[in-house]
Amino acid sequence: WTAILSILVADVTMSLDNVLAVGALARGDLPLLVIGLAISVALLLLASALVATLITRFWWLMDLAALTLAYLSARLVIEDPIVSRQAGLTGVRATALTVGVVVAMAMVAVSLRLWQRRARRHQAPAAPDEALAEETATPEADSAAS
């Protein structure tokens, strides 16, 4: 439910540009605006459900998306004329920054994955054999073992 709520909130906030685009295209025609918004929201919900299903099934897609965003953000910084001129980001420096950002994001993704795995292990219930042994243990057996 948390994931579904996150997707719904993201859809509502991210669809503002769709609302503005449909509103501009409707040019004051209220029925056209309502129909356009209904179609737009339905497509967004359908697409987000598909993406959520894919991410649930193929967990590595999130890591791939994070690495892609890291690469694109590094390229945006490097290709900005003012930033690249002021920082001297050309040639080897530009490549080093791009690789550095992507490697840093990969390290963050791997660290988060390991942290989540460790957290799941600590929250896992006791194995059935251990739980059965604890239930059937008697105070006499505990004192004899001590």
C-alpha positions in Angstrom: 0.0 0.0 0.0 2.9 2.3 0.7 4.2 1.9 -2.9 0.7 2.4 -4.3 0.3 5.6 -2.3 3.7 6.8 -3.4 2.8 6.2 -7.0 -0.5 8.0 -6.7 1.0 11.0 -5.0 3.8 11.1 -7.7 1.1 10.8 -10.5 -0.9 13.7 -9.1 2.1 16.0 -8.6 3.8 15.0 -11.9 0.6 15.3 -13.9 0.5 19.1 -13.4 2.3 19.6 -16.7 -0.3 17.3 -18.4 -3.2 19.4 -16.9 -1.6 22.6 -18.2 -1.0 21.1 -21.6 -4.6 19.7 -21.9 -5.9 23.1 -20.6 -3.9 24.9 -23.3 -5.1 22.6 -26.0 -8.8 22.8 -24.9 -8.7 26.6 -25.3 -11.6 27.2 -23.0 -13.8 24.2 -24.3 -14.9 22.7 -20.9 -16.1 19.3 -22.3 -12.9 18.9 -24.2 -10.9 19.8 -21.1 -12.7 17.2 -19.0 -12.4 14.4 -21.6 -8.7 15.3 -22.1 -7.9 15.2 -18.4 -9.8 12.0 -17.9 -7.8 10.3 -20.7 -4.6 11.8 -19.4 -5.1 10.6 -15.8 -6.2 7.1 -16.9 -3.1 6.7 -19.1 -0.8 7.9 -16.2 -2.4 5.5 -13.8 -2.1 2.6 -16.2 1.5 3.4 -17.1 2.5 3.8 -13.4 0.9 0.5 -12.5 2.8 -1.1 -15.4 6.1 0.4 -14.2 5.4 -0.7 -10.6 4.7 -4.2 -11.7 8.0 -4.2 -13.8 10.0 -2.8 -10.9 8.5 -5.4 -8.5 9.4 -8.2 -10.8 12.8 -6.9 -12.0 14.3 -5.1 -9.0 17.5 -4.1 -10.9 15.4 -1.7 -13.1 15.5 0.8 -10.2 19.3 0.6 -10.1 19.5 1.0 -13.9 17.2 4.0 -13.7 19.4 5.6 -11.0 22.5 5.0 -13.0 20.8 6.5 -16.1 19.8 9.6 -14.1 23.3 9.9 -12.7 24.8 9.8 -16.2 22.3 12.3 -17.6 22.7 14.7 -14.7 26.5 14.6 -15.1 26.1 15.3 -18.8 23.8 18.2 -18.1 26.3 19.8 -15.8 29.2 19.2 -18.2 27.3 20.5 -21.2 26.1 23.7 -19.5 28.2 26.4 -21.2 28.7 28.6 -18.0 29.5 25.7 -15.7 31.9 24.0 -18.1 33.7 27.2 -18.9 34.1 28.2 -15.2 35.1 24.8 -14.0 37.2 23.9 -17.1 35.1 20.7 -17.7 36.4 19.6 -21.1 38.0 16.4 -22.3 39.4 14.2 -19.6 37.9 16.3 -16.8 34.4 16.0 -18.3 34.8 12.2 -18.7 36.2 11.8 -15.2 33.2 13.8 -13.7 30.7 11.7 -15.6 32.4 8.4 -14.6 32.7 9.6 -11.0 29.1 10.5 -10.7 27.9 7.2 -12.2 30.3 5.2 -9.9 29.2 7.2 -6.9 25.6 6.4 -7.7 26.4 2.7 -8.2 28.0 2.6 -4.8 25.0 4.2 -3.2 22.7 1.8 -5.0 24.8 -1.2 -3.9 25.0 0.1 -0.3 21.2 0.6 -0.1 20.6 -2.9 -1.5 22.9 -4.4 1.1 21.3 -2.4 3.9 17.9 -3.5 2.8 19.0 -7.1 2.7 20.5 -6.9 6.2 17.4 -5.2 7.5 15.2 -8.0 6.1 17.4 -10.6 7.7 17.0 -9.0 11.1 13.2 -8.8 10.7 12.8 -12.4 9.4 10.8 -14.6 11.8 12.4 -17.5 13.4 12.7 -20.7 11.4 9.8 -23.2 12.1 12.2 -25.7 13.8 13.6 -23.0 16.1 10.1 -21.7 17.0 8.9 -25.3 17.7 11.9 -25.9 19.9 11.2 -22.8 21.9 7.5 -23.7 22.4 8.3 -27.2 23.6 11.1 -26.3 25.9 10.2 -26.8 29.6 11.7 -25.0 32.6 13.3 -28.3 33.7 15.1 -28.7 30.4 16.3 -25.1 30.5 17.7 -25.6 34.1 19.3 -28.9 33.2 21.0 -27.3 30.1 22.4 -24.5 32.3 
